[in-house]
């Protein structure tokens, strides 16, 4: 596979990906009886936590083994798109959560 630097495409795909995570978190919480402000707040907090782990800012380490994720997206069967640095999906969570709950 070829690694392709394309920040515009990466931005688009990262936002879609984080929105999907937020929607799945919201669905599962709602399915388990969480509603209202608590649903909104927990969705945002859990999504932020997950995005932070993906963005490699959560400091993942177990038994001396550090884990440093580097997010890419498969854009063709032969190509992975990246942004040239760590992802930053955690920065998108507040706006995505606001949009998700303004529907």
Secondary structure, 3 states (H helix, E strand, C coil): CEEEECHHHHHHHHHHHHHHHHHHHHHHHHHCCCCHHHHHHHHHHHHHHHHHHHCCCCCEEECCEEECCCCCEEEECCEEEECCCCCCHHHHHHHHHHHHCCC
